[in-house]
Amino acid sequence: MIKLRSWEYWPFGIVQFPAFIYFLWLSLRARSFVFFSASNPGIPMGGMFGESKFDVLRKIPSQYVPTTILLPNPTTTAEVLHHMTKAGMHFPVILKPDIGERGFMVQRVTNEGEVSSYIGQLRCPLIVQELVDEPLEYGVYYAKYPTEKRGRVISLVAKEMLSVTGDGESTLKELILNKDRAKLQWKKLSERFKNELNVVVEEGKKIELESIGNHVHGTRFINANNFITDQLSETFDAISSQIPGFYFGRFDLRCKTLEDLYAGNVKIMELNGCGAEPGHIYDSEYSLWRAFGDVVRHWHNIYRIARANNKMGVAYLSHREALAYYKKFRSVIR
């Protein structure tokens, strides 16, 4: 019933259905079902799926990126710990697959045992990333048309991590089950906090239940488009201009203050290409019809940028090449 009442929890295909119809029309116009592959020539498939997250991060100037290492699969706990020490990293850290989407297998780990459990499930190279422990997390969507000198920020989403606040009477279990967003994560949270579920949480104490800023992990997405300014666009245009072959995508980042975001004092955990959604549409106050319109507009932007790049000599991937990327992608996230 929670999911039925709030469309933000509905299956991906329902929200994207109008865009799929529009995508077919755009494909006919472009004479390619993978026209989106030309949207970001510097990212395989334009960043729709199957690209290496680590390779994309390496394109970003290092001052904006937290310490990040890539390890082969299979790997061992000892190798992970060795490379963490070599890179000056310590627990907690973020582990994630080098190929994935929508928060797939992104996990904060705090000890060797959690590392061992994690790597046993992995089907692709492993990313180990320094935990960026800044208070604010945003998704900044940037777009630049190849024929124009400057790009701009077209979507801004603020992320509120899943948490509960004590009232001095309720146990942690009761607080979780009384909050819809947390209740949907019960299976995972009941295991993570199994030793604390029956503890009464003191009044005013806030407990962060999930530190990964992704919708599938219970993060609340807040439409922050009203905070988009010329300064923000100029800042991310300056950063994006240093990333070869990048025109369209979302920066997932953390910073201390909104002023730091405007100034570019940020740490970028991921850069996702055209496959990333404009996260502001998942604000619980956003209407489904507005979301439909924004998703269609999103595909229109992909088409315009890809077509412009194609006219400037960027070839679309062949359908055979795209199928190979898709099979690789599915083998990892199945």
C-alpha positions in Angstrom: 0.0 0.0 0.0 2.9 2.4 0.7 4.2 1.8 -2.8 0.7 2.0 -4.4 0.0 5.4 -2.8 3.3 7.0 -3.8 4.3 6.8 -7.5 8.0 7.4 -6.6 8.2 3.7 -5.6 6.5 2.4 -8.8 8.5 0.1 -11.1 11.0 1.9 -13.4 9.1 0.9 -16.5 5.9 2.7 -15.6 7.6 6.1 -15.1 9.7 5.6 -18.3 6.8 4.3 -20.5 6.0 7.6 -22.2 9.7 8.1 -22.8 9.9 4.7 -24.5 7.3 5.7 -27.1 9.2 8.9 -27.7 12.5 7.0 -27.8 11.1 4.9 -30.7 10.2 8.0 -32.6 13.6 9.6 -32.0 15.3 6.3 -33.1 13.4 6.4 -36.4 14.5 10.1 -36.9 18.1 9.2 -36.1 18.0 5.9 -38.0 19.6 4.2 -35.1 18.2 2.6 -31.9 21.5 3.5 -30.1 21.7 7.2 -31.2 22.3 8.0 -27.5 25.8 6.5 -27.8 26.9 9.7 -29.4 25.7 11.9 -26.6 29.0 11.6 -24.7 31.8 10.5 -27.1 34.2 10.1 -24.2 32.1 7.5 -22.4 31.2 4.1 -23.9 27.5 3.9 -24.9 27.3 7.6 -24.0 27.0 6.4 -20.4 23.6 4.7 -21.0 24.9 1.4 -19.4 27.9 -0.9 -19.2 30.6 1.8 -18.8 33.4 1.6 -16.3 32.7 3.9 -13.4 36.4 4.1 -12.5 37.4 5.0 -16.1 34.8 7.8 -16.1 36.1 9.1 -12.7 39.6 9.2 -14.0 38.5 11.8 -16.6 37.6 14.2 -13.9 40.3 16.6 -12.5 41.7 14.8 -9.4 41.0 17.7 -7.0 37.2 17.0 -7.3 37.4 13.2 -6.8 37.9 11.3 -3.5 40.6 8.6 -3.3 39.4 5.7 -5.4 41.1 2.5 -6.4 40.1 -0.3 -8.8 40.8 -4.0 -8.0 40.3 -7.0 -10.4 37.7 -9.7 -9.9 38.3 -12.1 -8.3 40.2 -10.4 -5.5 40.8 -11.3 -1.8 40.2 -9.4 1.4 44.0 -9.3 2.0 44.5 -7.6 -1.4 41.7 -5.1 -0.6 43.3 -4.2 2.7 46.8 -4.0 1.2 45.7 -1.5 -1.5 43.7 0.5 1.0 46.7 0.9 3.2 48.9 1.8 0.2 46.4 4.5 -0.8 46.1 5.8 2.7 42.5 4.7 3.1 40.9 3.4 6.3 37.5 2.1 7.4 34.7 3.0 6.7 35.0 2.9 2.9 32.5 2.6 0.1 32.6 -0.6 -2.0 30.8 -0.8 -5.4 31.0 -2.7 -8.6 32.8 -1.0 -11.5 29.7 -1.6 -13.6 26.2 -1.0 -12.3 23.3 1.4 -11.9 20.7 2.8 -9.5 22.8 2.0 -6.4 23.3 -1.6 -7.3 25.6 -3.2 -4.7 26.9 0.1 -3.4 27.7 -0.5 0.3 29.5 1.2 3.2 31.8 -1.3 4.9 33.4 -0.8 8.3 35.6 -3.9 8.8 37.3 -6.9 7.2 34.4 -9.2 7.7 32.1 -7.0 5.7 34.7 -6.8 2.9 34.9 -10.6 2.8 31.2 -11.0 2.6 30.9 -8.3 -0.2 33.6 -9.5 -2.6 32.1 -13.0 -2.6 29.0 -11.6 -4.4 30.9 -9.6 -7.0 30.9 -10.3 -10.7 33.1 -7.5 -12.0 36.1 -5.4 -10.9 35.8 -3.8 -7.5 35.9 0.0 -6.7 37.0 0.9 -3.3 36.3 4.6 -2.5 37.2 6.9 0.3 34.1 7.8 2.3 33.2 11.4 1.8 31.8 12.4 5.1 30.4 15.9 4.2 26.8 16.8 5.3 25.2 17.6 2.0 24.7 15.4 -1.0 23.4 16.5 -4.4 22.8 15.2 -7.9 23.8 17.9 -10.4 22.6 17.3 -14.0 24.6 19.2 -16.7 23.9 19.6 -20.4 25.9 21.3 -23.2 24.9 21.4 -26.8 28.0 20.8 -29.0 27.2 23.8 -31.1 27.1 26.1 -28.1 30.1 27.6 -26.2 28.7 26.9 -22.7 26.6 24.4 -20.9 24.2 24.7 -18.0 22.8 22.8 -15.0 19.3 21.6 -15.9 18.4 19.6 -12.8 19.4 19.8 -9.1 18.4 17.2 -6.5 19.2 17.3 -2.8 19.4 14.0 -1.0 18.3 13.4 2.6 19.7 10.2 4.0 17.3 7.7 5.6 17.1 8.4 9.3 14.8 8.3 12.4 14.7 10.5 15.4 14.0 9.2 18.9 11.1 10.3 21.1 12.3 8.8 24.3 9.6 6.1 24.3 9.8 4.1 21.1 12.4 1.4 20.3 14.5 1.6 17.2 12.3 -1.1 15.6 9.2 0.9 16.3 10.7 4.0 14.8 11.6 2.2 11.7 8.3 0.5 11.2 6.4 3.8 11.9 8.2 5.5 9.0 7.1 4.4 5.5 10.4 5.1 3.8 12.3 3.1 6.5 9.7 0.4 6.6 10.3 -0.4 3.0 14.0 -1.1 3.9 13.0 -3.3 6.9 14.6 -6.5 5.7 18.0 -4.9 5.3 17.8 -2.7 8.4 16.6 -5.5 10.7 19.8 -7.3 9.9 22.1 -4.3 10.1 20.7 -3.1 13.5 19.8 -6.5 14.9 21.5 -5.8 18.2 19.8 -2.4 18.7 16.2 -2.9 17.5 14.8 -3.2 21.0 16.7 -0.2 22.5 14.6 2.9 23.3 16.0 5.8 21.4 16.4 8.9 23.5 14.3 12.0 22.6 15.9 14.1 19.9 18.6 11.6 19.0 18.9 11.2 15.2 20.1 7.8 13.9 21.2 7.6 10.3 20.0 4.3 9.0 21.6 4.5 5.5 24.6 6.5 4.4 24.3 5.7 0.6 22.5 8.5 -1.2 20.4 6.5 -3.6 16.6 6.3 -3.9 16.6 2.5 -3.8 18.3 2.7 -0.4 15.5 4.9 1.0 17.1 8.3 0.4 14.6 11.1 0.1 15.1 13.0 -3.1 14.2 16.7 -2.9 13.6 18.9 -5.9 16.2 21.7 -5.6 15.8 23.3 -9.0 15.0 26.6 -7.4 18.6 26.7 -6.3 20.0 26.5 -9.8 21.8 29.8 -10.5 24.1 31.2 -13.2 27.0 30.7 -10.8 26.2 27.0 -10.4 26.0 26.6 -14.2 29.3 28.4 -14.7 31.0 26.3 -12.0 29.9 23.0 -13.6 30.6 24.2 -17.1 34.2 24.9 -16.0 34.5 21.4 -14.4 32.8 19.7 -17.4 35.0 21.4 -20.0 37.9 19.6 -18.5 36.3 16.2 -19.1 37.0 14.9 -22.6 34.0 14.0 -24.6 31.4 14.8 -21.9 28.3 16.8 -22.8 25.4 15.4 -20.8 25.1 13.7 -17.4 24.8 13.8 -13.6 27.4 14.5 -11.0 26.7 12.7 -7.7 28.7 14.6 -5.1 29.0 15.8 -1.5 30.0 19.2 0.0 29.9 21.1 3.2 27.5 23.9 2.3 25.4 25.2 -0.6 28.0 28.0 -1.0 30.6 25.3 -1.5 28.5 23.7 -4.2 28.2 27.0 -6.0 32.0 27.5 -5.7 32.9 24.0 -6.9 34.3 22.9 -3.5 32.9 19.4 -3.9 33.9 15.8 -4.0 32.4 13.8 -6.9 31.7 10.2 -6.1 30.3 9.3 -9.5 29.7 10.8 -12.9 26.9 9.2 -14.8 26.2 9.8 -18.5 23.0 9.9 -20.5 21.6 6.9 -18.6 21.3 8.8 -15.4 17.9 10.3 -14.6 17.2 13.9 -13.5 16.7 13.0 -9.8 14.5 15.9 -8.9 11.5 14.1 -10.4 11.5 11.6 -7.5 10.6 14.3 -5.0 7.5 13.0 -3.1 5.7 16.3 -3.9 6.4 16.1 -7.6 3.4 15.1 -9.7 3.6 12.0 -12.0 2.5 14.1 -15.0 5.3 16.6 -14.4 7.7 13.7 -14.1 6.4 12.2 -17.4 7.1 15.6 -19.1 10.6 15.9 -17.6 11.5 12.4 -18.7 10.4 13.1 -22.3 12.3 16.4 -22.2 15.3 14.4 -20.9 15.2 12.2 -24.0 14.8 15.2 -26.3 18.0 16.6 -24.8 19.8 13.3 -25.4 18.6 13.3 -29.0 19.6 16.9 -29.7 23.1 16.5 -28.3 23.7 13.1 -29.9 22.5 14.3 -33.3 24.7 17.4 -33.2 27.7 15.2 -32.3 26.9 12.8 -35.1 26.8 15.6 -37.6 30.2 16.7 -36.4 31.6 13.2 -37.1 30.8 11.1 -34.0 29.5 7.8 -35.2 26.7 5.9 -33.5 27.7 2.5 -32.1 26.5 -0.4 -34.2 23.7 -2.5 -32.9 26.1 -5.4 -32.5 28.4 -3.4 -30.4 25.6 -2.1 -28.3 24.3 -5.6 -27.7 27.7 -6.7 -26.5 27.7 -3.9 -24.0 24.2 -4.8 -22.8 25.1 -8.5 -22.4 28.1 -7.6 -20.3 26.0 -5.2 -18.2 23.3 -7.8 -17.6 25.8 -10.4 -16.6 26.9 -8.2 -13.8 23.6 -6.9 -12.4 21.4 -10.0 -12.9 
